[in-house]
Amino acid sequence: MKPLFLIALLLLGLAGCSTLKGTPQTASGRAGERPKLSRSEASQRLSSALQELEQGRQAAAMAILEEIVAGSSVRGVTDEALFRLGVLKLLNGEKDGSAASIRYLERLRREYGDSVWTVQAKPLLAYLYAVADMNAQNRNLKANNSSLSKENKELRSSIKRLKSLEVQMERNAR
């Protein structure tokens, strides 16, 4: 009986705020502020997110992790959630996944500079910046390539016209 009660209590705790719709509000009722999470609530949510990951449900895990990082800052929980969310955004294959990942990892670096998760995030963040820089260079090179191709086409057309003019001038000279 006791284990069943604990499981039911755990499920109710996990489903609690996630079923509410609208703008999150704090106890004071003001919208836009981070909801207050106790350390134990935040730890429970992180544990449930890790369980979702173990079971291969990345979308569910990301939703829980996003709740955690949207909530009040809890050292040891929010920093891990930011790191894991940054990695999951990369793995998710979203079009703008690296930009979202950079945002989460930058927030981790800014707010939790001395965290072990920040230390792990630094090389990943450097890599993501390098990839973003290469993507920007690639876009610039494609634009340059396009304009050079257009210019080449125009030059070929001009060369053809000059050749035909040269042929006409030779005919007229005879």
C-alpha positions as a printed Julia matrix, in Angstrom:
174×3 Matrix{Float64}:
  0.0    0.0     0.0
  2.78   2.43    0.95
  4.74   2.02   -2.35
  1.53   2.54   -4.34
  0.82   5.75   -2.43
  4.38   7.02   -3.08
  4.11   6.26   -6.8
  0.78   8.08   -7.02
  2.24  11.02   -5.13
  5.27  11.09   -7.42
  3.08  11.03  -10.54
  0.93  13.85   -9.21
  4.07  15.84   -8.41
  5.44  15.33  -11.9
  2.18  16.22  -13.6
  1.48  19.19  -11.31
  2.4   22.4   -13.09
  2.97  20.85  -16.49
 -0.77  20.54  -17.09
 -1.47  24.22  -16.48
 -1.72  26.5   -19.49
 -0.93  30.15  -19.86
  1.89  32.36  -18.65
  3.76  31.03  -15.66
  3.1   33.03  -12.54
  4.83  33.19   -9.22
  3.22  33.19   -5.8
  2.89  36.96   -6.12
  0.8   36.43   -9.28
  3.03  38.45  -11.6
  3.46  37.01  -15.07
  6.9   36.66  -16.64
  8.8   35.85  -13.47
 10.44  32.48  -13.04
  8.3   30.09  -11.02
  9.84  29.18   -7.69
 11.02  25.59   -7.49
 12.38  24.08   -4.33
 15.62  22.13   -4.58
 13.74  18.84   -4.08
 11.14  19.67   -6.77
 13.84  20.67   -9.22
 15.84  17.52   -8.42
 12.75  15.35   -8.95
 12.08  16.97  -12.31
 15.68  16.48  -13.35
 15.48  12.82  -12.34
 12.33  12.36  -14.36
 13.99  14.04  -17.37
 16.94  11.65  -17.05
 14.52   8.7   -16.89
 12.84   9.94  -20.06
 16.24  10.11  -21.74
 17.09   6.57  -20.64
 13.83   5.39  -22.18
 14.61   7.18  -25.45
 11.95   9.86  -25.14
 14.01  12.94  -25.98
 11.05  15.24  -26.62
  9.58  14.55  -23.18
 12.98  15.0   -21.56
 13.49  18.31  -23.37
 10.09  19.56  -22.19
 10.94  18.77  -18.57
 14.41  20.3   -18.87
 12.89  23.46  -20.4
 10.57  23.69  -17.38
 13.55  23.43  -15.06
 15.57  26.14  -16.82
 12.5   28.39  -16.99
 12.09  28.04  -13.23
 14.08  29.6   -10.47
 17.79  28.97  -10.42
 18.85  25.94   -8.38
 22.6   25.35   -8.34
 23.44  21.76   -9.17
 20.15  21.22  -10.98
 19.57  24.13  -13.34
 23.17  24.07  -14.54
 22.93  20.36  -15.39
 19.58  20.96  -17.09
 21.07  23.77  -19.19
 23.96  21.56  -20.29
 21.75  18.59  -21.14
 19.28  20.81  -22.97
 22.11  22.35  -24.98
 23.29  18.9   -26.05
 19.75  17.66  -26.78
 19.05  20.65  -29.02
 22.0   19.56  -31.15
 20.87  15.95  -31.26
 17.27  16.84  -32.03
 18.13  17.83  -35.59
 16.22  21.11  -35.52
 17.04  23.59  -38.27
 18.26  26.15  -35.74
 19.47  23.61  -33.18
 22.99  24.95  -32.88
 21.77  28.5   -32.19
 19.45  27.23  -29.44
 22.26  25.09  -28.09
 24.61  28.08  -28.02
 21.98  30.12  -26.11
 21.62  27.45  -23.42
 25.36  26.87  -23.09
 26.07  30.62  -22.98
 23.5   31.0   -20.21
 25.21  28.12  -18.38
 28.58  29.85  -18.75
 27.18  33.22  -17.63
 25.12  32.08  -14.65
 27.16  29.09  -13.45
 30.77  29.91  -14.3
 32.22  27.58  -11.66
 29.96  24.58  -12.34
 31.37  21.24  -13.49
 28.82  21.4   -16.32
 30.3   24.7   -17.48
 33.73  23.1   -17.68
 32.27  20.36  -19.89
 30.36  22.89  -21.98
 33.37  25.08  -22.84
 34.85  22.87  -25.59
 31.38  22.21  -27.01
 30.64  25.93  -27.04
 33.96  26.66  -28.77
 33.15  23.99  -31.36
 29.64  25.41  -31.94
 31.06  28.9   -32.43
 33.59  27.51  -34.93
 30.81  25.7   -36.81
 28.65  28.84  -36.84
 31.62  30.83  -38.14
 32.28  28.27  -40.88
 28.6   28.31  -41.84
 28.73  32.1   -42.15
 31.88  31.85  -44.27
 30.21  29.18  -46.38
 27.22  31.47  -47.01
 29.58  34.31  -47.98
 31.54  32.04  -50.32
 28.32  30.84  -51.96
 27.23  34.43  -52.51
 30.67  35.29  -53.96
 30.56  32.18  -56.13
 27.15  33.15  -57.46
 28.27  36.67  -58.35
 31.48  35.35  -59.96
 29.48  32.83  -61.99
 27.23  35.63  -63.22
 30.27  37.73  -64.1
 31.86  34.77  -65.95
 28.68  34.31  -67.95
 28.69  37.97  -68.92
 32.38  37.8   -69.9
 31.77  34.71  -72.08
 28.91  36.51  -73.77
 31.14  39.54  -74.39
 33.92  37.31  -75.79
 31.43  35.66  -78.19
 30.25  39.07  -79.39
 33.85  40.24  -79.86
 34.7   37.09  -81.85
 31.71  37.55  -84.1
 32.64  41.21  -84.6
 36.21  40.19  -85.44
 34.95  37.66  -87.98
 32.7   40.32  -89.58
 35.57  42.81  -89.72
 37.8   40.24  -91.48
 35.04  39.56  -94.02
 34.56  43.28  -94.63
 38.32  43.81  -94.97
 38.51  41.27  -97.87
